[in-house]
Amino acid sequence: MGWLNFERPLEDELQIERQARVIRDCHDVEELQAISEKLFRSWAQQCDITAQLIRQVAELEVQSGIEDDTSDYVRWARSLYDNKT
Protein backbone atom coordinates (compact mmCIF):
# COMPACT_ATOMS: atom_id res chain seq x y z
CA MET A 1 0.00 0.00 0.00
CA GLY A 2 2.01 2.92 -1.28
CA TRP A 3 -0.21 5.51 0.36
CA LEU A 4 1.10 4.50 3.80
CA ASN A 5 4.71 5.34 2.91
CA PHE A 6 6.15 8.68 3.85
CA GLU A 7 9.51 10.34 4.27
CA ARG A 8 10.39 12.29 7.38
CA PRO A 9 12.04 15.68 7.05
CA LEU A 10 15.78 15.53 7.70
CA GLU A 11 15.34 17.62 10.86
CA ASP A 12 12.97 14.99 12.29
CA GLU A 13 15.38 12.20 11.45
CA LEU A 14 18.21 14.05 13.19
CA GLN A 15 16.06 14.68 16.29
CA ILE A 16 15.12 11.00 16.45
CA GLU A 17 18.78 10.02 16.15
CA ARG A 18 19.77 12.42 18.94
CA GLN A 19 17.07 11.00 21.22
CA ALA A 20 18.10 7.43 20.41
CA ARG A 21 21.70 8.23 21.33
CA VAL A 22 20.63 9.75 24.66
CA ILE A 23 18.75 6.55 25.47
CA ARG A 24 21.67 4.38 24.35
CA ASP A 25 24.10 6.32 26.55
CA CYS A 26 21.85 6.19 29.62
CA HIS A 27 23.06 3.85 32.37
CA ASP A 28 20.32 4.56 34.92
CA VAL A 29 18.12 1.44 34.98
CA GLU A 30 15.16 3.19 36.61
CA GLU A 31 15.22 5.97 34.00
CA LEU A 32 15.37 3.38 31.21
CA GLN A 33 12.44 1.52 32.75
CA ALA A 34 10.40 4.73 32.86
CA ILE A 35 11.26 5.49 29.23
CA SER A 36 10.36 1.94 28.21
CA GLU A 37 7.03 2.15 30.01
CA LYS A 38 6.14 5.40 28.23
CA LEU A 39 7.24 4.03 24.86
CA PHE A 40 5.19 0.86 25.29
CA ARG A 41 2.05 2.81 26.20
CA SER A 42 2.58 5.13 23.24
CA TRP A 43 3.16 2.19 20.88
CA ALA A 44 -0.04 0.48 22.06
CA GLN A 45 -2.06 3.66 21.47
CA GLN A 46 -0.55 4.13 18.01
CA CYS A 47 -1.40 0.53 17.08
CA ASP A 48 -5.01 1.08 18.09
CA ILE A 49 -5.26 4.37 16.21
CA THR A 50 -3.65 2.86 13.11
CA ALA A 51 -6.04 -0.09 13.16
CA GLN A 52 -9.01 2.28 13.45
CA LEU A 53 -7.76 4.38 10.53
CA ILE A 54 -7.17 1.37 8.28
CA ARG A 55 -10.63 0.06 9.11
CA GLN A 56 -12.18 3.44 8.32
CA VAL A 57 -10.34 3.59 4.98
CA ALA A 58 -11.67 0.14 4.10
CA GLU A 59 -15.20 1.21 5.06
CA LEU A 60 -14.91 4.34 2.89
CA GLU A 61 -13.63 2.28 -0.02
CA VAL A 62 -16.63 -0.04 0.29
CA GLN A 63 -19.03 2.92 0.46
CA SER A 64 -17.49 4.49 -2.64
CA GLY A 65 -17.57 1.20 -4.55
CA ILE A 66 -13.78 0.80 -4.79
CA GLU A 67 -13.72 -2.44 -2.78
CA ASP A 68 -16.16 -5.32 -2.37
CA ASP A 69 -17.14 -5.58 1.31
CA THR A 70 -16.44 -9.32 1.19
CA SER A 71 -12.87 -8.95 -0.10
CA ASP A 72 -9.99 -10.32 1.94
CA TYR A 73 -8.61 -6.79 2.37
CA VAL A 74 -11.85 -5.40 3.80
CA ARG A 75 -12.31 -8.40 6.13
CA TRP A 76 -8.70 -8.00 7.30
CA ALA A 77 -9.10 -4.27 7.86
CA ARG A 78 -12.31 -4.81 9.81
CA SER A 79 -10.63 -7.46 11.95
CA LEU A 80 -8.04 -4.92 13.11
CA TYR A 81 -10.62 -2.96 15.02
CA ASP A 82 -13.94 -4.64 15.63
CA ASN A 83 -15.74 -1.76 17.38
CA LYS A 84 -18.10 0.16 15.12
CA THR A 85 -17.00 3.75 15.79
Backbone bond lengths (Angstrom), bond angles and torsions (degrees), N, CA, C in turn:
res aa  C-N    CA-C-N  psi(-1)  N-CA   C-N-CA  omega(-1)  CA-C   N-CA-C  phi
1 M - - - 1.446 - - 1.526 109.40 -
2 G 1.296 116.58 95.62 1.442 121.27 -176.22 1.508 115.06 -61.35
3 W 1.332 117.48 -25.28 1.459 119.81 -176.92 1.515 112.48 -71.32
4 L 1.332 118.83 -11.78 1.456 120.80 177.61 1.527 112.15 -88.75
5 N 1.303 118.32 -10.20 1.460 121.58 -179.00 1.521 110.63 -81.78
6 F 1.314 115.03 141.90 1.455 119.47 175.57 1.519 108.97 -152.24
7 E 1.304 115.57 160.53 1.454 121.18 176.65 1.512 108.43 -114.84
8 R 1.317 115.35 133.04 1.458 120.28 177.23 1.532 109.39 -78.96
9 P 1.322 116.19 148.24 1.465 118.54 171.61 1.535 109.61 -62.61
10 L 1.292 116.69 150.81 1.462 122.17 -178.33 1.525 111.34 -56.50
11 E 1.326 117.14 -37.46 1.467 120.24 179.43 1.522 111.32 -61.42
12 D 1.345 116.74 -40.03 1.470 120.49 177.52 1.522 111.33 -65.20
13 E 1.327 115.75 -42.25 1.470 119.65 178.90 1.533 110.77 -61.30
14 L 1.327 116.41 -41.55 1.463 120.04 179.72 1.527 111.06 -66.49
15 Q 1.322 117.83 -39.89 1.461 121.60 178.16 1.533 110.66 -63.91
16 I 1.310 116.44 -41.98 1.466 120.39 177.96 1.524 109.93 -62.95
17 E 1.304 116.84 -42.68 1.474 120.45 179.45 1.525 110.88 -63.70
18 R 1.328 117.65 -41.65 1.468 120.63 177.97 1.532 110.88 -61.11
19 Q 1.333 116.13 -44.46 1.461 120.02 -179.83 1.525 111.08 -65.46
20 A 1.318 117.26 -39.53 1.465 120.79 178.22 1.528 110.66 -62.58
21 R 1.311 117.12 -39.01 1.464 120.28 179.64 1.527 111.80 -68.48
22 V 1.337 116.84 -36.10 1.470 120.12 176.57 1.524 109.54 -61.83
23 I 1.333 115.85 -44.40 1.469 119.82 179.30 1.527 110.16 -64.42
24 R 1.320 117.15 -43.92 1.465 121.07 -178.84 1.530 111.54 -61.55
25 D 1.322 116.87 -35.82 1.459 120.85 -177.12 1.523 113.47 -86.04
26 C 1.325 117.59 -2.99 1.460 121.66 -178.84 1.534 109.91 -79.29
27 H 1.328 116.33 132.10 1.460 120.79 179.88 1.525 112.26 -114.71
28 D 1.312 117.08 5.04 1.460 122.72 179.53 1.538 108.31 -87.58
29 V 1.329 116.46 108.82 1.463 121.45 -175.80 1.523 111.48 -60.89
30 E 1.308 118.43 -41.36 1.462 120.68 -178.80 1.531 110.95 -65.20
31 E 1.325 116.75 -39.71 1.467 119.69 177.96 1.535 110.28 -65.35
32 L 1.334 116.90 -41.28 1.457 120.52 178.15 1.529 111.41 -64.71
33 Q 1.328 116.92 -37.18 1.463 120.15 176.70 1.528 110.60 -64.02
34 A 1.314 117.56 -42.21 1.460 121.49 179.29 1.529 110.38 -64.09
35 I 1.321 116.64 -42.36 1.466 120.98 178.13 1.529 110.18 -63.08
36 S 1.327 116.04 -44.36 1.463 120.74 179.98 1.518 111.41 -62.03
37 E 1.312 116.71 -41.13 1.461 121.26 178.98 1.535 110.66 -61.09
38 K 1.331 116.15 -46.43 1.461 120.27 179.30 1.526 111.37 -64.10
39 L 1.332 116.40 -41.90 1.463 120.06 179.92 1.525 111.45 -64.12
40 F 1.334 116.91 -40.85 1.455 119.99 -179.63 1.528 110.97 -64.61
41 R 1.332 116.66 -44.26 1.466 119.72 177.97 1.527 111.18 -61.39
42 S 1.323 116.27 -43.04 1.463 121.07 179.66 1.531 110.37 -63.97
43 W 1.316 117.06 -43.49 1.459 121.78 178.94 1.526 110.59 -60.57
44 A 1.333 117.52 -44.10 1.459 121.03 -179.90 1.529 110.90 -62.16
45 Q 1.322 117.09 -42.45 1.466 120.69 177.79 1.525 111.02 -63.50
46 Q 1.320 116.94 -43.33 1.460 120.81 -179.62 1.523 111.20 -63.79
47 C 1.328 117.52 -37.98 1.469 120.91 177.12 1.520 110.38 -61.85
48 D 1.326 116.76 -43.85 1.456 120.84 -179.84 1.527 110.94 -65.03
49 I 1.307 116.84 -44.70 1.468 121.00 179.78 1.528 110.36 -63.90
50 T 1.324 117.52 -42.71 1.460 121.49 179.49 1.519 110.87 -62.55
51 A 1.323 116.60 -43.55 1.465 120.33 178.63 1.528 110.48 -61.64
52 Q 1.324 117.16 -42.72 1.462 120.26 178.38 1.531 111.08 -61.61
53 L 1.328 116.43 -43.68 1.465 120.31 -179.01 1.525 111.87 -64.69
54 I 1.323 116.99 -42.42 1.467 120.23 179.27 1.521 110.22 -64.13
55 R 1.325 116.12 -41.38 1.468 120.19 177.90 1.531 109.99 -62.18
56 Q 1.310 117.38 -43.92 1.461 120.63 -179.77 1.527 111.55 -64.19
57 V 1.318 117.61 -38.01 1.462 121.07 176.81 1.527 109.60 -63.08
58 A 1.325 116.95 -43.81 1.465 120.10 178.35 1.518 110.69 -61.90
59 E 1.328 117.31 -42.52 1.468 120.79 178.39 1.527 110.77 -62.14
60 L 1.325 117.77 -42.70 1.465 120.98 178.58 1.527 111.42 -64.88
61 E 1.328 116.86 -37.40 1.454 119.83 178.29 1.522 110.48 -65.32
62 V 1.323 117.16 -39.49 1.464 120.60 177.13 1.525 109.91 -64.20
63 Q 1.323 117.10 -45.87 1.466 121.00 -179.25 1.526 112.34 -61.65
64 S 1.331 116.23 -34.57 1.465 119.44 -178.39 1.526 112.20 -86.96
65 G 1.329 117.04 -4.55 1.456 120.33 178.49 1.511 114.51 87.54
66 I 1.326 118.40 5.76 1.472 121.24 -179.76 1.527 110.64 -71.80
67 E 1.322 117.11 -40.27 1.459 122.03 -177.51 1.520 110.79 -120.87
68 D 1.308 116.32 148.91 1.463 122.88 172.33 1.525 107.40 -80.66
69 D 1.334 117.66 132.12 1.463 119.66 -175.66 1.517 113.47 -68.70
70 T 1.322 118.05 -3.44 1.463 120.49 175.16 1.529 111.90 -104.43
71 S 1.330 117.58 4.37 1.465 120.01 -178.50 1.526 110.77 -68.42
72 D 1.315 115.48 155.76 1.468 120.92 179.38 1.526 111.18 -57.69
73 Y 1.338 116.18 -40.13 1.465 120.69 -179.24 1.523 110.90 -61.27
74 V 1.331 117.27 -47.73 1.460 120.86 -177.75 1.526 110.00 -66.15
75 R 1.326 117.95 -42.31 1.477 120.01 177.31 1.525 110.50 -61.81
76 W 1.340 117.00 -41.54 1.462 120.22 178.70 1.528 110.39 -63.74
77 A 1.323 116.28 -46.14 1.469 119.69 -178.76 1.522 110.43 -61.93
78 R 1.314 117.19 -41.89 1.468 119.96 178.69 1.521 111.71 -65.28
79 S 1.321 116.77 -33.10 1.473 119.75 -179.03 1.531 112.11 -68.81
80 L 1.324 116.86 -20.90 1.466 119.64 -179.28 1.519 112.32 -68.14
81 Y 1.303 115.45 -30.72 1.457 119.49 -178.20 1.511 107.64 -149.63
82 D 1.329 115.89 99.51 1.448 121.47 -171.84 1.518 114.86 -76.23
83 N 1.335 119.11 -21.78 1.464 120.60 -178.77 1.519 110.08 -67.55
84 K 1.284 116.78 137.32 1.472 122.25 177.07 1.526 108.41 -88.10
85 T 1.340 116.19 94.43 1.465 120.51 -178.40 1.485 111.36 -100.04
